[in-house]
Amino acid sequence: AGWPDQTGMRALLIPILQKAGLDLLDLPEGLRVRDTATERFWFNYGQNPVEFEGRTFAPASVLREERVE
């Protein structure tokens, strides 16, 4: 048993998740994403703006976007 730090946890979990065929997003602190069949919701729980993939999410904000597949 053990409790790895963030680097160890990533080294352990990323290969398992990739082998399972799951899409991975390496989100910055405070940013979360939830998908439905037709929409994606971005939540910034932090007190500061967060940048991810060329976009800036305002503090304590929610962004809704339609999914196109």
All heavy atoms as TSV, in Angstrom:
chain	resi	resn	atom	element	x	y	z
A	1	ALA	N	N	0.836	-1.166	0.000
A	1	ALA	CA	C	0.000	0.000	0.000
A	1	ALA	C	C	0.882	1.231	0.000
A	1	ALA	O	O	2.011	1.202	0.454
A	1	ALA	CB	C	-0.913	0.008	1.209
A	2	GLY	N	N	0.354	2.308	-0.501
A	2	GLY	CA	C	1.103	3.557	-0.535
A	2	GLY	C	C	0.204	4.700	-0.930
A	2	GLY	O	O	-0.938	4.510	-1.343
A	3	TRP	N	N	0.743	5.890	-0.814
A	3	TRP	CA	C	0.024	7.093	-1.198
A	3	TRP	C	C	0.993	7.956	-2.009
A	3	TRP	O	O	1.707	8.774	-1.466
A	3	TRP	CB	C	-0.453	7.836	0.053
A	3	TRP	CG	C	-1.467	8.884	-0.264
A	3	TRP	CD1	C	-1.226	10.203	-0.507
A	3	TRP	CD2	C	-2.863	8.709	-0.392
A	3	TRP	NE1	N	-2.390	10.857	-0.776
A	3	TRP	CE2	C	-3.426	9.957	-0.705
A	3	TRP	CE3	C	-3.713	7.621	-0.271
A	3	TRP	CZ2	C	-4.779	10.150	-0.900
A	3	TRP	CZ3	C	-5.058	7.823	-0.463
A	3	TRP	CH2	C	-5.579	9.070	-0.773
A	4	PRO	N	N	1.034	7.735	-3.356
A	4	PRO	CA	C	2.010	8.463	-4.168
A	4	PRO	C	C	1.687	9.951	-4.267
A	4	PRO	O	O	0.530	10.360	-4.124
A	4	PRO	CB	C	1.908	7.795	-5.535
A	4	PRO	CG	C	0.550	7.176	-5.571
A	4	PRO	CD	C	0.214	6.828	-4.150
A	5	ASP	N	N	2.723	10.734	-4.538
A	5	ASP	CA	C	2.518	12.158	-4.795
A	5	ASP	C	C	1.895	12.307	-6.190
A	5	ASP	O	O	1.622	11.315	-6.878
A	5	ASP	CB	C	3.826	12.931	-4.658
A	5	ASP	CG	C	4.903	12.484	-5.648
A	5	ASP	OD1	O	4.590	11.702	-6.577
A	5	ASP	OD2	O	6.047	12.910	-5.486
A	6	GLN	N	N	1.680	13.545	-6.616
A	6	GLN	CA	C	0.991	13.787	-7.885
A	6	GLN	C	C	1.763	13.184	-9.065
A	6	GLN	O	O	1.166	12.586	-9.961
A	6	GLN	CB	C	0.792	15.286	-8.098
A	6	GLN	CG	C	-0.043	15.599	-9.317
A	6	GLN	CD	C	-0.385	17.075	-9.435
A	6	GLN	OE1	O	0.115	17.903	-8.694
A	6	GLN	NE2	N	-1.232	17.400	-10.374
A	7	THR	N	N	3.080	13.303	-9.067
A	7	THR	CA	C	3.888	12.741	-10.151
A	7	THR	C	C	3.768	11.222	-10.188
A	7	THR	O	O	3.592	10.625	-11.253
A	7	THR	CB	C	5.364	13.168	-9.980
A	7	THR	OG1	O	5.429	14.597	-9.964
A	7	THR	CG2	C	6.222	12.633	-11.106
A	8	GLY	N	N	3.851	10.593	-9.033
A	8	GLY	CA	C	3.725	9.145	-8.965
A	8	GLY	C	C	2.349	8.660	-9.374
A	8	GLY	O	O	2.209	7.642	-10.061
A	9	MET	N	N	1.327	9.386	-8.958
A	9	MET	CA	C	-0.042	9.011	-9.305
A	9	MET	C	C	-0.253	9.086	-10.815
A	9	MET	O	O	-0.857	8.195	-11.412
A	9	MET	CB	C	-1.041	9.912	-8.579
A	9	MET	CG	C	-2.480	9.510	-8.780
A	9	MET	SD	S	-2.913	7.930	-8.053
A	9	MET	CE	C	-3.056	8.381	-6.351
A	10	ARG	N	N	0.272	10.141	-11.435
A	10	ARG	CA	C	0.160	10.264	-12.894
A	10	ARG	C	C	0.894	9.129	-13.598
A	10	ARG	O	O	0.385	8.560	-14.561
A	10	ARG	CB	C	0.710	11.603	-13.359
A	10	ARG	CG	C	-0.180	12.764	-13.041
A	10	ARG	CD	C	0.522	14.073	-13.405
A	10	ARG	NE	N	-0.260	15.195	-12.984
A	10	ARG	CZ	C	-1.064	15.884	-13.787
A	10	ARG	NH1	N	-1.159	15.562	-15.051
A	10	ARG	NH2	N	-1.758	16.889	-13.321
A	11	ALA	N	N	2.096	8.823	-13.128
A	11	ALA	CA	C	2.886	7.752	-13.739
A	11	ALA	C	C	2.160	6.412	-13.626
A	11	ALA	O	O	2.279	5.563	-14.506
A	11	ALA	CB	C	4.262	7.681	-13.091
A	12	LEU	N	N	1.428	6.229	-12.577
A	12	LEU	CA	C	0.690	4.989	-12.350
A	12	LEU	C	C	-0.602	4.932	-13.169
A	12	LEU	O	O	-0.903	3.925	-13.814
A	12	LEU	CB	C	0.363	4.861	-10.859
A	12	LEU	CG	C	-0.406	3.639	-10.419
A	12	LEU	CD1	C	0.472	2.409	-10.530
A	12	LEU	CD2	C	-0.907	3.820	-9.000
A	13	LEU	N	N	-1.367	6.018	-13.160
A	13	LEU	CA	C	-2.705	6.001	-13.754
A	13	LEU	C	C	-2.760	6.257	-15.258
A	13	LEU	O	O	-3.593	5.674	-15.951
A	13	LEU	CB	C	-3.602	7.016	-13.051
A	13	LEU	CG	C	-4.017	6.656	-11.632
A	13	LEU	CD1	C	-4.878	7.756	-11.037
A	13	LEU	CD2	C	-4.756	5.334	-11.598
A	14	ILE	N	N	-1.906	7.128	-15.775
A	14	ILE	CA	C	-2.003	7.496	-17.194
A	14	ILE	C	C	-1.890	6.286	-18.113
A	14	ILE	O	O	-2.723	6.118	-19.009
A	14	ILE	CB	C	-1.016	8.621	-17.550
A	14	ILE	CG1	C	-1.522	9.926	-16.938
A	14	ILE	CG2	C	-0.852	8.760	-19.056
A	14	ILE	CD1	C	-0.592	11.107	-17.101
A	15	PRO	N	N	-0.904	5.391	-17.943
A	15	PRO	CA	C	-0.865	4.218	-18.835
A	15	PRO	C	C	-2.104	3.326	-18.720
A	15	PRO	O	O	-2.575	2.779	-19.723
A	15	PRO	CB	C	0.385	3.460	-18.374
A	15	PRO	CG	C	1.217	4.457	-17.667
A	15	PRO	CD	C	0.251	5.437	-17.066
A	16	ILE	N	N	-2.650	3.201	-17.531
A	16	ILE	CA	C	-3.850	2.377	-17.338
A	16	ILE	C	C	-5.041	3.001	-18.069
A	16	ILE	O	O	-5.791	2.315	-18.764
A	16	ILE	CB	C	-4.157	2.219	-15.839
A	16	ILE	CG1	C	-3.048	1.418	-15.157
A	16	ILE	CG2	C	-5.524	1.568	-15.615
A	16	ILE	CD1	C	-3.111	1.430	-13.651
A	17	LEU	N	N	-5.212	4.308	-17.927
A	17	LEU	CA	C	-6.328	4.988	-18.576
A	17	LEU	C	C	-6.187	4.970	-20.091
A	17	LEU	O	O	-7.175	4.792	-20.815
A	17	LEU	CB	C	-6.431	6.424	-18.057
A	17	LEU	CG	C	-6.715	6.552	-16.562
A	17	LEU	CD1	C	-6.643	8.006	-16.119
A	17	LEU	CD2	C	-8.048	5.946	-16.208
A	18	GLN	N	N	-4.961	5.145	-20.599
A	18	GLN	CA	C	-4.738	5.099	-22.043
A	18	GLN	C	C	-5.033	3.708	-22.590
A	18	GLN	O	O	-5.658	3.567	-23.637
A	18	GLN	CB	C	-3.313	5.524	-22.374
A	18	GLN	CG	C	-3.077	6.994	-22.171
A	18	GLN	CD	C	-1.628	7.392	-22.320
A	18	GLN	OE1	O	-0.714	6.600	-22.109
A	18	GLN	NE2	N	-1.410	8.651	-22.680
A	19	LYS	N	N	-4.594	2.676	-21.883
A	19	LYS	CA	C	-4.849	1.311	-22.320
A	19	LYS	C	C	-6.349	1.017	-22.350
A	19	LYS	O	O	-6.824	0.262	-23.196
A	19	LYS	CB	C	-4.143	0.315	-21.404
A	19	LYS	CG	C	-4.208	-1.099	-21.892
A	19	LYS	CD	C	-3.358	-2.026	-21.048
A	19	LYS	CE	C	-3.427	-3.438	-21.599
A	19	LYS	NZ	N	-2.585	-4.353	-20.848
A	20	ALA	N	N	-7.097	1.639	-21.454
A	20	ALA	CA	C	-8.553	1.469	-21.417
A	20	ALA	C	C	-9.250	2.267	-22.520
A	20	ALA	O	O	-10.464	2.155	-22.693
A	20	ALA	CB	C	-9.096	1.882	-20.056
A	21	GLY	N	N	-8.497	3.101	-23.246
A	21	GLY	CA	C	-9.078	3.868	-24.347
A	21	GLY	C	C	-9.812	5.123	-23.919
A	21	GLY	O	O	-10.626	5.646	-24.670
A	22	LEU	N	N	-9.528	5.612	-22.727
A	22	LEU	CA	C	-10.198	6.815	-22.234
A	22	LEU	C	C	-9.473	8.070	-22.709
A	22	LEU	O	O	-8.246	8.102	-22.776
A	22	LEU	CB	C	-10.245	6.807	-20.707
A	22	LEU	CG	C	-11.027	5.657	-20.090
A	22	LEU	CD1	C	-10.873	5.676	-18.579
A	22	LEU	CD2	C	-12.487	5.737	-20.478
A	23	ASP	N	N	-10.247	9.103	-23.051
A	23	ASP	CA	C	-9.672	10.395	-23.402
A	23	ASP	C	C	-9.207	11.091	-22.136
A	23	ASP	O	O	-9.935	11.124	-21.141
A	23	ASP	CB	C	-10.704	11.284	-24.116
A	23	ASP	CG	C	-11.089	10.734	-25.476
A	23	ASP	OD1	O	-10.237	10.081	-26.111
A	23	ASP	OD2	O	-12.234	10.968	-25.903
A	24	LEU	N	N	-8.015	11.660	-22.176
A	24	LEU	CA	C	-7.462	12.325	-21.007
A	24	LEU	C	C	-7.316	13.818	-21.258
A	24	LEU	O	O	-6.882	14.231	-22.326
A	24	LEU	CB	C	-6.086	11.748	-20.666
A	24	LEU	CG	C	-6.019	10.252	-20.432
A	24	LEU	CD1	C	-4.586	9.827	-20.193
A	24	LEU	CD2	C	-6.885	9.863	-19.262
A	25	LEU	N	N	-7.694	14.610	-20.292
A	25	LEU	CA	C	-7.466	16.052	-20.309
A	25	LEU	C	C	-6.647	16.384	-19.067
A	25	LEU	O	O	-7.079	16.096	-17.946
A	25	LEU	CB	C	-8.784	16.827	-20.257
A	25	LEU	CG	C	-9.673	16.771	-21.476
A	25	LEU	CD1	C	-10.994	17.482	-21.196
A	25	LEU	CD2	C	-8.992	17.406	-22.671
A	26	ASP	N	N	-5.496	16.972	-19.255
A	26	ASP	CA	C	-4.652	17.367	-18.128
A	26	ASP	C	C	-5.047	18.783	-17.724
A	26	ASP	O	O	-4.447	19.764	-18.152
A	26	ASP	CB	C	-3.179	17.291	-18.524
A	26	ASP	CG	C	-2.254	17.426	-17.333
A	26	ASP	OD1	O	-2.736	17.375	-16.180
A	26	ASP	OD2	O	-1.045	17.587	-17.560
A	27	LEU	N	N	-6.094	18.886	-16.930
A	27	LEU	CA	C	-6.687	20.172	-16.577
A	27	LEU	C	C	-5.885	20.876	-15.494
A	27	LEU	O	O	-5.384	20.235	-14.567
A	27	LEU	CB	C	-8.121	19.973	-16.082
A	27	LEU	CG	C	-9.092	19.359	-17.087
A	27	LEU	CD1	C	-10.424	19.071	-16.416
A	27	LEU	CD2	C	-9.267	20.267	-18.281
A	28	PRO	N	N	-5.794	22.198	-15.597
A	28	PRO	CA	C	-5.134	22.961	-14.535
A	28	PRO	C	C	-5.969	22.983	-13.253
A	28	PRO	O	O	-7.166	22.661	-13.272
A	28	PRO	CB	C	-5.001	24.370	-15.121
A	28	PRO	CG	C	-5.987	24.444	-16.219
A	28	PRO	CD	C	-6.237	23.043	-16.695
A	29	GLU	N	N	-5.333	23.370	-12.182
A	29	GLU	CA	C	-5.974	23.439	-10.863
A	29	GLU	C	C	-7.266	24.255	-10.936
A	29	GLU	O	O	-7.289	25.360	-11.477
A	29	GLU	CB	C	-5.025	24.078	-9.859
A	29	GLU	CG	C	-5.528	24.093	-8.444
A	29	GLU	CD	C	-5.495	22.724	-7.786
A	29	GLU	OE1	O	-4.658	21.897	-8.164
A	29	GLU	OE2	O	-6.340	22.493	-6.902
A	30	GLY	N	N	-8.366	23.698	-10.436
A	30	GLY	CA	C	-9.637	24.413	-10.353
A	30	GLY	C	C	-10.546	24.254	-11.545
A	30	GLY	O	O	-11.726	24.563	-11.465
A	31	LEU	N	N	-10.030	23.793	-12.681
A	31	LEU	CA	C	-10.856	23.656	-13.886
A	31	LEU	C	C	-11.374	22.225	-13.986
A	31	LEU	O	O	-10.628	21.266	-13.845
A	31	LEU	CB	C	-10.049	24.011	-15.135
A	31	LEU	CG	C	-10.832	24.087	-16.436
A	31	LEU	CD1	C	-11.893	25.195	-16.380
A	31	LEU	CD2	C	-9.897	24.309	-17.612
A	32	ARG	N	N	-12.671	22.096	-14.229
A	32	ARG	CA	C	-13.305	20.793	-14.383
A	32	ARG	C	C	-14.162	20.815	-15.648
A	32	ARG	O	O	-14.613	21.867	-16.084
A	32	ARG	CB	C	-14.220	20.464	-13.189
A	32	ARG	CG	C	-13.507	20.465	-11.853
A	32	ARG	CD	C	-12.551	19.282	-11.726
A	32	ARG	NE	N	-11.877	19.286	-10.454
A	32	ARG	CZ	C	-10.685	19.821	-10.216
A	32	ARG	NH1	N	-10.030	20.436	-11.183
A	32	ARG	NH2	N	-10.146	19.763	-9.022
A	33	VAL	N	N	-14.407	19.646	-16.204
A	33	VAL	CA	C	-15.225	19.535	-17.410
A	33	VAL	C	C	-16.188	18.369	-17.248
A	33	VAL	O	O	-15.849	17.347	-16.653
A	33	VAL	CB	C	-14.338	19.380	-18.673
A	33	VAL	CG1	C	-13.555	18.093	-18.646
A	33	VAL	CG2	C	-15.151	19.484	-19.936
A	34	ARG	N	N	-17.399	18.541	-17.744
A	34	ARG	CA	C	-18.417	17.485	-17.726
A	34	ARG	C	C	-19.073	17.446	-19.102
A	34	ARG	O	O	-19.416	18.487	-19.672
A	34	ARG	CB	C	-19.498	17.754	-16.676
A	34	ARG	CG	C	-18.992	17.774	-15.260
A	34	ARG	CD	C	-18.506	16.392	-14.815
A	34	ARG	NE	N	-18.004	16.417	-13.462
A	34	ARG	CZ	C	-16.727	16.535	-13.121
A	34	ARG	NH1	N	-15.820	16.672	-14.049
A	34	ARG	NH2	N	-16.362	16.528	-11.865
A	35	ASP	N	N	-19.255	16.246	-19.623
A	35	ASP	CA	C	-19.859	16.058	-20.937
A	35	ASP	C	C	-21.214	15.378	-20.823
A	35	ASP	O	O	-21.411	14.498	-19.980
A	35	ASP	CB	C	-18.967	15.182	-21.815
A	35	ASP	CG	C	-17.673	15.852	-22.213
A	35	ASP	OD1	O	-17.664	17.093	-22.344
A	35	ASP	OD2	O	-16.665	15.143	-22.404
A	36	THR	N	N	-22.118	15.800	-21.692
A	36	THR	CA	C	-23.367	15.081	-21.905
A	36	THR	C	C	-23.324	14.597	-23.350
A	36	THR	O	O	-22.326	14.777	-24.042
A	36	THR	CB	C	-24.598	15.981	-21.681
A	36	THR	OG1	O	-24.671	16.946	-22.746
A	36	THR	CG2	C	-24.548	16.685	-20.339
A	37	ALA	N	N	-24.381	14.017	-23.814
A	37	ALA	CA	C	-24.417	13.530	-25.196
A	37	ALA	C	C	-24.287	14.672	-26.196
A	37	ALA	O	O	-23.762	14.487	-27.295
A	37	ALA	CB	C	-25.701	12.758	-25.442
A	38	THR	N	N	-24.732	15.873	-25.830
A	38	THR	CA	C	-24.761	16.979	-26.784
A	38	THR	C	C	-24.025	18.238	-26.328
A	38	THR	O	O	-23.887	19.169	-27.111
A	38	THR	CB	C	-26.221	17.373	-27.097
A	38	THR	OG1	O	-26.868	17.727	-25.875
A	38	THR	CG2	C	-26.963	16.224	-27.756
A	39	GLU	N	N	-23.602	18.275	-25.065
A	39	GLU	CA	C	-22.997	19.501	-24.537
A	39	GLU	C	C	-21.750	19.188	-23.708
A	39	GLU	O	O	-21.579	18.090	-23.200
A	39	GLU	CB	C	-23.980	20.252	-23.648
A	39	GLU	CG	C	-25.243	20.663	-24.369
A	39	GLU	CD	C	-26.291	21.176	-23.408
A	39	GLU	OE1	O	-26.575	20.501	-22.404
A	39	GLU	OE2	O	-26.809	22.257	-23.678
A	40	ARG	N	N	-20.906	20.208	-23.577
A	40	ARG	CA	C	-19.756	20.144	-22.673
A	40	ARG	C	C	-19.839	21.365	-21.761
A	40	ARG	O	O	-20.080	22.476	-22.210
A	40	ARG	CB	C	-18.449	20.144	-23.453
A	40	ARG	CG	C	-17.228	20.242	-22.549
A	40	ARG	CD	C	-15.955	19.984	-23.280
A	40	ARG	NE	N	-15.759	18.536	-23.292
A	40	ARG	CZ	C	-14.686	17.946	-23.772
A	40	ARG	NH1	N	-13.732	18.656	-24.309
A	40	ARG	NH2	N	-14.582	16.628	-23.734
A	41	PHE	N	N	-19.642	21.143	-20.474
A	41	PHE	CA	C	-19.665	22.209	-19.484
A	41	PHE	C	C	-18.283	22.335	-18.855
A	41	PHE	O	O	-17.698	21.340	-18.421
A	41	PHE	CB	C	-20.699	21.906	-18.381
A	41	PHE	CG	C	-22.114	21.886	-18.876
A	41	PHE	CD1	C	-22.684	20.730	-19.374
A	41	PHE	CD2	C	-22.868	23.048	-18.842
A	41	PHE	CE1	C	-23.986	20.707	-19.826
A	41	PHE	CE2	C	-24.176	23.043	-19.293
A	41	PHE	CZ	C	-24.740	21.871	-19.791
A	42	TRP	N	N	-17.772	23.546	-18.817
A	42	TRP	CA	C	-16.489	23.853	-18.186
A	42	TRP	C	C	-16.777	24.638	-16.911
A	42	TRP	O	O	-17.539	25.605	-16.935
A	42	TRP	CB	C	-15.634	24.711	-19.108
A	42	TRP	CG	C	-15.253	24.058	-20.392
A	42	TRP	CD1	C	-15.956	24.068	-21.558
A	42	TRP	CD2	C	-14.077	23.303	-20.643
A	42	TRP	NE1	N	-15.293	23.378	-22.515
A	42	TRP	CE2	C	-14.117	22.892	-21.982
A	42	TRP	CE3	C	-12.978	22.936	-19.865
A	42	TRP	CZ2	C	-13.115	22.133	-22.567
A	42	TRP	CZ3	C	-11.979	22.187	-20.450
A	42	TRP	CH2	C	-12.052	21.793	-21.782
A	43	PHE	N	N	-16.154	24.240	-15.808
A	43	PHE	CA	C	-16.335	24.902	-14.516
A	43	PHE	C	C	-14.969	25.343	-14.002
A	43	PHE	O	O	-14.061	24.522	-13.868
A	43	PHE	CB	C	-16.945	23.939	-13.484
A	43	PHE	CG	C	-18.268	23.362	-13.892
A	43	PHE	CD1	C	-18.335	22.199	-14.617
A	43	PHE	CD2	C	-19.447	24.001	-13.537
A	43	PHE	CE1	C	-19.553	21.645	-14.988
A	43	PHE	CE2	C	-20.671	23.462	-13.900
A	43	PHE	CZ	C	-20.727	22.289	-14.630
A	44	ASN	N	N	-14.834	26.630	-13.722
A	44	ASN	CA	C	-13.630	27.112	-13.049
A	44	ASN	C	C	-14.027	27.394	-11.612
A	44	ASN	O	O	-14.708	28.368	-11.316
A	44	ASN	CB	C	-13.064	28.366	-13.709
A	44	ASN	CG	C	-11.822	28.875	-13.004
A	44	ASN	OD1	O	-11.354	28.282	-12.037
A	44	ASN	ND2	N	-11.295	29.979	-13.468
A	45	TYR	N	N	-13.587	26.530	-10.709
A	45	TYR	CA	C	-13.896	26.678	-9.293
A	45	TYR	C	C	-12.949	27.641	-8.587
A	45	TYR	O	O	-13.169	27.979	-7.439
A	45	TYR	CB	C	-13.812	25.314	-8.589
A	45	TYR	CG	C	-14.927	24.380	-8.962
A	45	TYR	CD1	C	-14.749	23.383	-9.911
A	45	TYR	CD2	C	-16.172	24.489	-8.353
A	45	TYR	CE1	C	-15.778	22.515	-10.243
A	45	TYR	CE2	C	-17.205	23.633	-8.680
A	45	TYR	CZ	C	-16.998	22.646	-9.628
A	45	TYR	OH	O	-18.020	21.792	-9.954
A	46	GLY	N	N	-11.917	28.066	-9.277
A	46	GLY	CA	C	-10.892	28.895	-8.654
A	46	GLY	C	C	-11.262	30.360	-8.536
A	46	GLY	O	O	-12.245	30.837	-9.113
A	47	GLN	N	N	-10.427	31.077	-7.798
A	47	GLN	CA	C	-10.610	32.514	-7.603
A	47	GLN	C	C	-9.867	33.336	-8.647
A	47	GLN	O	O	-9.976	34.560	-8.665
A	47	GLN	CB	C	-10.116	32.917	-6.219
A	47	GLN	CG	C	-10.876	32.285	-5.097
A	47	GLN	CD	C	-10.309	32.661	-3.742
A	47	GLN	OE1	O	-9.376	33.452	-3.634
A	47	GLN	NE2	N	-10.867	32.089	-2.689
A	48	ASN	N	N	-9.113	32.653	-9.523
A	48	ASN	CA	C	-8.321	33.341	-10.549
A	48	ASN	C	C	-8.679	32.799	-11.927
A	48	ASN	O	O	-9.141	31.667	-12.057
A	48	ASN	CB	C	-6.824	33.107	-10.294
A	48	ASN	CG	C	-6.390	33.661	-8.958
A	48	ASN	OD1	O	-6.655	34.801	-8.635
A	48	ASN	ND2	N	-5.731	32.829	-8.167
A	49	PRO	N	N	-8.431	33.600	-12.974
A	49	PRO	CA	C	-8.642	33.087	-14.328
A	49	PRO	C	C	-7.722	31.892	-14.582
A	49	PRO	O	O	-6.632	31.800	-14.025
A	49	PRO	CB	C	-8.251	34.259	-15.227
A	49	PRO	CG	C	-8.202	35.455	-14.356
A	49	PRO	CD	C	-7.949	34.975	-12.963
A	50	VAL	N	N	-8.194	30.975	-15.426
A	50	VAL	CA	C	-7.421	29.790	-15.777
A	50	VAL	C	C	-7.339	29.705	-17.293
A	50	VAL	O	O	-8.333	29.909	-17.986
A	50	VAL	CB	C	-8.100	28.515	-15.230
A	50	VAL	CG1	C	-7.387	27.273	-15.706
A	50	VAL	CG2	C	-8.153	28.540	-13.720
A	51	GLU	N	N	-6.137	29.420	-17.815
A	51	GLU	CA	C	-5.968	29.236	-19.248
A	51	GLU	C	C	-5.797	27.762	-19.556
A	51	GLU	O	O	-5.096	27.043	-18.845
A	51	GLU	CB	C	-4.755	30.021	-19.743
A	51	GLU	CG	C	-4.976	31.510	-19.705
A	51	GLU	CD	C	-3.906	32.280	-20.453
A	51	GLU	OE1	O	-3.305	31.719	-21.390
A	51	GLU	OE2	O	-3.683	33.428	-20.084
A	52	PHE	N	N	-6.487	27.320	-20.622
A	52	PHE	CA	C	-6.382	25.927	-21.056
A	52	PHE	C	C	-6.689	25.876	-22.542
A	52	PHE	O	O	-7.708	26.396	-22.989
A	52	PHE	CB	C	-7.362	25.045	-20.270
A	52	PHE	CG	C	-7.289	23.600	-20.635
A	52	PHE	CD1	C	-6.204	22.832	-20.269
A	52	PHE	CD2	C	-8.300	23.006	-21.364
A	52	PHE	CE1	C	-6.122	21.493	-20.611
A	52	PHE	CE2	C	-8.235	21.669	-21.706
A	52	PHE	CZ	C	-7.147	20.913	-21.328
A	53	GLU	N	N	-5.805	25.268	-23.301
A	53	GLU	CA	C	-5.969	25.095	-24.740
A	53	GLU	C	C	-6.323	26.405	-25.447
A	53	GLU	O	O	-7.228	26.453	-26.277
A	53	GLU	CB	C	-6.989	24.010	-25.048
A	53	GLU	CG	C	-6.553	22.628	-24.622
A	53	GLU	CD	C	-7.521	21.534	-25.023
A	53	GLU	OE1	O	-8.682	21.837	-25.407
A	53	GLU	OE2	O	-7.116	20.369	-24.945
A	54	GLY	N	N	-5.616	27.470	-25.082
A	54	GLY	CA	C	-5.800	28.756	-25.744
A	54	GLY	C	C	-7.019	29.545	-25.322
A	54	GLY	O	O	-7.325	30.577	-25.914
A	55	ARG	N	N	-7.727	29.085	-24.313
A	55	ARG	CA	C	-8.900	29.802	-23.818
A	55	ARG	C	C	-8.684	30.204	-22.374
A	55	ARG	O	O	-7.982	29.528	-21.630
A	55	ARG	CB	C	-10.147	28.927	-23.902
A	55	ARG	CG	C	-10.534	28.615	-25.321
A	55	ARG	CD	C	-11.892	28.027	-25.387
A	55	ARG	NE	N	-11.828	26.624	-24.988
A	55	ARG	CZ	C	-12.897	25.848	-24.925
A	55	ARG	NH1	N	-14.084	26.321	-25.187
A	55	ARG	NH2	N	-12.775	24.595	-24.582
A	56	THR	N	N	-9.311	31.310	-22.002
A	56	THR	CA	C	-9.241	31.778	-20.620
A	56	THR	C	C	-10.621	31.652	-19.998
A	56	THR	O	O	-11.613	32.109	-20.560
A	56	THR	CB	C	-8.779	33.248	-20.563
A	56	THR	OG1	O	-7.495	33.351	-21.196
A	56	THR	CG2	C	-8.679	33.727	-19.130
A	57	PHE	N	N	-10.657	31.016	-18.839
A	57	PHE	CA	C	-11.898	30.829	-18.096
A	57	PHE	C	C	-11.885	31.777	-16.909
A	57	PHE	O	O	-10.956	31.760	-16.095
A	57	PHE	CB	C	-12.017	29.376	-17.629
A	57	PHE	CG	C	-12.072	28.401	-18.765
A	57	PHE	CD1	C	-10.911	27.873	-19.312
A	57	PHE	CD2	C	-13.296	28.036	-19.320
A	57	PHE	CE1	C	-10.960	26.985	-20.368
A	57	PHE	CE2	C	-13.351	27.147	-20.385
A	57	PHE	CZ	C	-12.173	26.626	-20.913
A	58	ALA	N	N	-12.910	32.598	-16.802
A	58	ALA	CA	C	-12.996	33.591	-15.730
A	58	ALA	C	C	-13.109	32.889	-14.373
A	58	ALA	O	O	-13.553	31.741	-14.291
A	58	ALA	CB	C	-14.217	34.482	-15.957
A	59	PRO	N	N	-12.731	33.585	-13.307
A	59	PRO	CA	C	-12.872	32.992	-11.971
A	59	PRO	C	C	-14.325	32.640	-11.664
A	59	PRO	O	O	-15.247	33.358	-12.063
A	59	PRO	CB	C	-12.397	34.104	-11.032
A	59	PRO	CG	C	-11.630	35.046	-11.877
A	59	PRO	CD	C	-12.170	34.921	-13.261
A	60	ALA	N	N	-14.528	31.535	-10.968
A	60	ALA	CA	C	-15.859	31.097	-10.529
A	60	ALA	C	C	-16.877	31.175	-11.663
A	60	ALA	O	O	-17.937	31.760	-11.545
A	60	ALA	CB	C	-16.325	31.931	-9.339
A	61	SER	N	N	-16.534	30.541	-12.808
A	61	SER	CA	C	-17.398	30.640	-13.986
A	61	SER	C	C	-17.801	29.274	-14.509
A	61	SER	O	O	-17.211	28.251	-14.175
A	61	SER	CB	C	-16.672	31.407	-15.091
A	61	SER	OG	O	-15.543	30.665	-15.539
A	62	VAL	N	N	-18.837	29.297	-15.365
A	62	VAL	CA	C	-19.309	28.113	-16.068
A	62	VAL	C	C	-19.436	28.480	-17.530
A	62	VAL	O	O	-19.964	29.543	-17.873
A	62	VAL	CB	C	-20.690	27.642	-15.549
A	62	VAL	CG1	C	-21.195	26.455	-16.348
A	62	VAL	CG2	C	-20.632	27.333	-14.070
A	63	LEU	N	N	-18.957	27.617	-18.396
A	63	LEU	CA	C	-19.091	27.807	-19.832
A	63	LEU	C	C	-19.770	26.587	-20.417
A	63	LEU	O	O	-19.354	25.450	-20.158
A	63	LEU	CB	C	-17.714	27.984	-20.500
A	63	LEU	CG	C	-17.705	28.004	-22.022
A	63	LEU	CD1	C	-18.402	29.257	-22.541
A	63	LEU	CD2	C	-16.292	27.906	-22.546
A	64	ARG	N	N	-20.824	26.800	-21.181
A	64	ARG	CA	C	-21.557	25.706	-21.846
A	64	ARG	C	C	-21.285	25.805	-23.326
A	64	ARG	O	O	-21.345	26.875	-23.918
A	64	ARG	CB	C	-23.050	25.861	-21.595
A	64	ARG	CG	C	-23.903	24.838	-22.305
A	64	ARG	CD	C	-25.373	25.266	-22.302
A	64	ARG	NE	N	-26.114	24.598	-23.338
A	64	ARG	CZ	C	-26.294	25.054	-24.575
A	64	ARG	NH1	N	-25.779	26.196	-24.947
A	64	ARG	NH2	N	-26.983	24.369	-25.449
A	65	GLU	N	N	-20.960	24.650	-23.939
A	65	GLU	CA	C	-20.761	24.636	-25.384
A	65	GLU	C	C	-21.375	23.363	-25.965
A	65	GLU	O	O	-21.424	22.338	-25.306
A	65	GLU	CB	C	-19.289	24.751	-25.755
A	65	GLU	CG	C	-18.400	23.680	-25.203
A	65	GLU	CD	C	-16.924	23.942	-25.449
A	65	GLU	OE1	O	-16.550	25.055	-25.827
A	65	GLU	OE2	O	-16.147	23.007	-25.261
A	66	GLU	N	N	-21.851	23.481	-27.208
A	66	GLU	CA	C	-22.411	22.319	-27.882
A	66	GLU	C	C	-21.267	21.452	-28.388
A	66	GLU	O	O	-20.250	21.959	-28.835
A	66	GLU	CB	C	-23.292	22.755	-29.047
A	66	GLU	CG	C	-24.572	23.424	-28.593
A	66	GLU	CD	C	-25.502	23.722	-29.744
A	66	GLU	OE1	O	-25.566	22.900	-30.698
A	66	GLU	OE2	O	-26.142	24.767	-29.712
A	67	ARG	N	N	-21.455	20.151	-28.262
A	67	ARG	CA	C	-20.444	19.208	-28.746
A	67	ARG	C	C	-20.701	18.885	-30.210
A	67	ARG	O	O	-21.831	18.627	-30.598
A	67	ARG	CB	C	-20.475	17.933	-27.918
A	67	ARG	CG	C	-20.055	18.165	-26.493
A	67	ARG	CD	C	-20.035	16.917	-25.704
A	67	ARG	NE	N	-19.043	16.002	-26.294
A	67	ARG	CZ	C	-18.839	14.781	-25.865
A	67	ARG	NH1	N	-19.526	14.301	-24.881
A	67	ARG	NH2	N	-17.937	14.014	-26.430
A	68	VAL	N	N	-19.649	18.905	-30.980
A	68	VAL	CA	C	-19.727	18.554	-32.390
A	68	VAL	C	C	-18.817	17.352	-32.602
A	68	VAL	O	O	-17.634	17.409	-32.352
A	68	VAL	CB	C	-19.271	19.726	-33.285
A	68	VAL	CG1	C	-19.343	19.325	-34.738
A	68	VAL	CG2	C	-20.097	20.961	-32.993
A	69	GLU	N	N	-19.408	16.263	-33.019
A	69	GLU	CA	C	-18.609	15.047	-33.251
A	69	GLU	C	C	-18.821	14.518	-34.628
A	69	GLU	O	O	-19.728	14.742	-35.290
A	69	GLU	CB	C	-18.947	13.983	-32.207
A	69	GLU	CG	C	-18.524	14.415	-30.842
A	69	GLU	CD	C	-18.683	13.313	-29.812
A	69	GLU	OE1	O	-18.555	12.129	-30.179
A	69	GLU	OE2	O	-18.931	13.624	-28.669
